[in-house]
Amino acid sequence: MSGEPNRDSGTAPSAAAPPARTPPSPPPSPPPSRGWLRRYAVPVGGAIAIGIVAWFAWQRYATGQLPEGIARGNGRIEGVEIDVATRIPGRLKDILVRESDFVEPGQVLAVMDT
């Protein structure tokens, strides 16, 4: 019973096995890099700066006086359509007005080819 452990005392046999090797611990992780700063913050900050400059330029140069006859406003515009008919049938030779022109009652709008 010299090679067997003593069951009463719980001791290991005299020819004990070498202790098990523990795996080496991984190296410490490096500090967080600042690559995200270059990748995201700089382009986003640049876009915001361009937007601010564009807004100030628009405020300065786009708020000038409007030409005469041009109105600025907000609302709803409703137009009135008027049908034009001739007394005799035929083809048009020439149209003297364009769409959205102001016309007076009795004004010649077109010349017929008769």
Order of alpha helices (4+ residues) and beta strands (2+ residues): alpha-beta-beta
